[in-house]
């Protein structure tokens, strides 16, 4: 009799266990899926995209902020002050402004003032970027000058460095020695920015070759730089007179 009762009880327990098994399996799977989802699901962060006008407005605000911080010419004698301003120029020119101008078409007569609206020649690209960095210049006048005259106008107290005699590997090495900063380079019939970001040398320009337009390329791979017999260069961000002029608007 006892064995019968035990057998009956075990049978009932087996039935209950079998009935509950799908429910337990479903909930366990759901729990694992929820746990996995909570780990793998990316966080949705909205990063607002600034318009070109908003970028220019922020440049003007930051120039004024820096002009208050470095109110006198003597305040630019420290390495910290030059580095802060230089880092700012490197970041804005090679990232914020360039990202908007990227792929804007080149044309010999291009004079557009808005990225990707019309075309822009190499000289106009350089002077437009400088103007949009809130530098007070004659954009049109400087854009049509020979690059050596444009560079001399921007940094009258700086001697233009002639690197034309160097082999291309030596030219690249010299740019690395110059260090982090924003430079303007003049070629046979072309001009643009050299950006040393601390780890790599970049050439940002409105490329006339195959009418490629505004692009950022490694100096090591730039045919426009390599094929030019003339390479004249000035530094904008290592020139205290230039920086002070920019700060004071």
N, C-alpha and C positions, 0 to 999 in steps of 0.2 A: 504493500500500500504506500509506504514512504517513498519507495523507488518510483512509483507511478506519479505521485505528487511532484517529486523533484523533476521527473522527466517532463511533466506538463508545464512546470514553471520555467524550465530551461527553454522549452519550445516557445512559450510566450515571449520570453526575453529575446530570443533569436528573431522573432517576428518584429518586435519593436525596434531592434537594432537595425534590421534590414530596412525598415520603413524610414528610420531617421537618417540612414546613410547618405542618400542623395541630398538631403537638406544640409547636413554637415559639410559635405563635399562642396556644395554650391557656395555656402557662406565662407568656407575657408578660401576658396578660389577668389571670391569677391574681396575678401580681406587682403589677400596677396596682391590682387590687381590694384586695389585702392592704394596700398602701400607703395607699389611700384610707380603708380601714377603720381603720387605725391613727391616721389624722388626725382622722376624723370621729366615731369611736366615743366617746361621752361617758364620762367617768370616773365610776364608781359610788362615790359617797360616802354612807355612812349617817349621817344626822343624827338623833340620838335626839330623840324628842318628849317633853318633860318633862310630868309630871302637874301638876295644880294644887298638890298638896301639896308636890311637889319645888320648884316655883317659890317657894312661901311659905318653905320651909326655906332656900333660897338667899338670900332677902331677909333673913331673920333673921341668917344668917351674914355677909352684907355689911354689915348695920347694925352688928354688933359690930366688924367690921373697921374701918369708918369711925369708930366711936366711939373706938377705940384711936388711930387716926391723928389725930383731932381731939378730944383728951381734955379740953381746957379751952374755956370759952366764948370766950376771946380768940383761940383758934385759928380761929374762924369769922369773923374780921374781914377776912381776905384774900379777894380776888376769886377766887383759885384754889380755895380751899376751898369757897366757895359754889357755884362753877361745877361742881365735881366732884360734889357732892351733888345739885345741881339736875339735872345731866345724867342722873344715875342715876335720879332720880325720874321724869323725863320718859320715859326709855326703858322703865322697868318698868311704869308706869301705862298709858302709851299703846300699848305693844306686848305685853309678856308677860302682864300681868293682863287687859288688854282682850281679847286674842285668845282667852282662855278664856271670858270673859263674853259675847262677841259673840252677838247674837240671843237671849239669855236673855229670855223674855217679861216684859212689864211687867204689873203688877197693882197697884191701889191698896193692897191688903193684902198684897202680896208681900214676904216676909221671908227668902227662901232664903239659905243661906250657901254653897251650892255652885253653880257655873256650870251653866246649862242643866238644872238640876234644880229644877223649880218656877218661880215667878215672883218678881220683885223690883220694889219701888217705887223712885222716884228717890232719896228720902232714904236708904233702906236700901242702895241701890247705892253711894252716896258713902261712907257710914260703913263698909260692908263692905270696900271697896277700901282705905280708910285703915287699918282693922284688919289687913288682910292685908299691908299695908306694914310690919307689925310696930309700929304705933303703938298705944299703950295708951290706949284710949278706951272710953266706954260706948256701944257700937254702937247698942243699941235706944233708949236715951234721946235721943241726938243725932239719930237718924233721924226721930223724930216731932216734933222741935222745928221752929219756923219757921226757915227757912234763915239768917236774920240772927242768931238766937240760936246756932245751930250754928256759924256762922263766928266769932262773938265768943268762943265757948268754945274754939275751936281756936287762935285768935290774939288773945288778950285785950289785947295791947299794940299791936295794929295797928288803925288806923282803917279801917273798911270804906269802900271807895270807891263812891260812888253815881254810876253812869254813865247813869242813867235819862233825864237831860235831853238826852243826845247823840243826834244823828241816827244811823241805823244805819251809814252809811259812817264817821262820826266815831268811833263805838263800835269798829268794826273797826280803825281807824287807831290808836286809843288802846291796844288790846290789843297791837298790833305794837310800839308805843313801850315798853310795859311790859317786853317782852323775853322771852327763853326762860325757861320755868318751868311749874310746875303751879299752877293757880288753882282756887278754888271760886266759882261764881256762883250767886246766888239770883235767881229770877224771880218772876212773880206767884204761881204755884202750882207751881213746879218748881225743881229744882236739879241741878247736875252739875259736871263738871270742864271748865275751859278749859285746853287744852294749847297752849303756844307752843313749837314744836320748833326754833325758830330760823329757819324759812323759811315756816311756815304756822300759822294758828290753827285749832285743832280743838275741837269740842264733843263730849265723851264723856258719855253720860247714858243712863238708862233712859227711853226716849221714850214718853210717854203718848199721843201723837198716833197715832190708829189702832192703838194698843197695839203699836207697833213693837218695843218693848223696847230692850235695850242696843245702842247703835250709836255709831259715830264718824263725825262729819260735819264738813265745813268750816264754819267760822263763817259764811262768806259765803252758804252755802246752807241754813242752819238755820231752819226756820219757827218752831220753838219759841222760839228766841232773838229772832227778828225780831218776832214777834207779841206779845211780852211788853212791858208798859209799864214794868216794874220790872227794873233790872239792877244788882244789888249784887255787888261782887267783892272777894275777898281773895287775896293771894299766900301760898302755903304755902312755896315754896322760896326766897323772898327774905326770909323772916322768920327772923332768927337765933334768936330765942327758940323758935320752933316747931321748927327743925332741931335745936337743942341738946336739946330735950325728946325728940325722936325718937331722937337718937343715944344718949341715956342710958336709953332704954327706960322 
